[in-house]
Amino acid sequence: DKGLYAHYMLKEIYEQPAVIAETLEGRIHKGRLLEASFGHETTALLDKARHIQIVACGTSYHAGMVARYWMEEFGIPCSVEVASEYRYRKVVVPEGSLLITISQSGETADTLAALRGSRANGYIGSLTVCNVPESSLVRESDVCFMTRAGTEIGVASTKAFTTQLVALRLLAIALARRKELSTAQEEAMVNELHALPRQIEVVLQLADAIKTMAEGFVDKHNALFLGRGAFYPVALEGALKLKEISYIHAEAYPAGELKHGPLALVDESMPVVCALPDDPLLEKVLSNLQEVRARGGELFLFSDHKVNVGLDHYQNLTLSDIYPGTAPIVYSIPLQLLAYHVAVLKGTDVDQPRNLAKSVTVE
Ligand code: M6R
């Protein structure tokens, strides 16, 4: 039931504070990760893991891409690949590799085939981050780490994505514990997760401003999403949301790649969206955006209060109170809302976009 919401997608966007809190429930307490809640088999697998191979499709793949940045920060080797490629490749599996599949439905044909095909490849085991307890991926994986997003009806994945990120962050903390994570670091990371529902509530209050921003996209045929570091997959996800439900051709690039081709596309009719958090790559991204402005590209930015944008002309929404570790999760919310409002203005079928199915059970 959509209740008072015009679409399931909107309802699901607004459910995020609650389902993130639900996904954290019983897994953290007073600045500590409660690893016992993962179950003995899972912790035993994490003990043995020397390398992580993530395999997923679509939005779930983007969640995996963000997780790679998190894992590598703590010296955990991690690779990520789309399942449709992975399953047909002759893969070389490093010793001590753990296969992690990520899926909302647990029924995605390629992801399931990648899991099945991995059995002979020498993995120490398989873990699935999944939202549906009775799904094939949960049944066939050695262990599972459930997201608790509840039923997601909108074809465009929103709350499943952010709860996947939360689950992956918890797994990253668990793996980092096996490296040199200090108690103080763990406490900071856990408290950041704990703060997420409140932070997202605040971002959701920006909906009217995002609606206004959305007007700038209605008559456009293309859009470019830029990001660097963990915000590159956030840009990929923002572009996927926009193309899926508004049918505007949207592409995401790591901002540093702009000069290597996509800059040729930029003119006055190209909206450029960028998540611009206060992080070590900020100056680099700003200089990339300068290049966009110099070609007349229209900038739609999401930044936080520590950032001085200093460009000549742009639309900006400022998020407050952001922590670097969870910023990719928080910054995903305005991009979901942007795609939603553009689609509504265009009058598309938001919950059931053309040509797409909620669960891709055939190749
Ligand atoms: O159920 P899964 O997470 O395995 O689904 C994977 C993709 O089909 C899915 O994320 C798709 O990209 C969404 N429609 C994106 O919004």
Residues whose N, C-alpha, C, O or C-beta is under 5 A from the ligand:
A	BS01	M6R	C57 G58 T59 S60 I102 S103 Q104 S105 G106 T108 V155 A156 S157 K358 V360
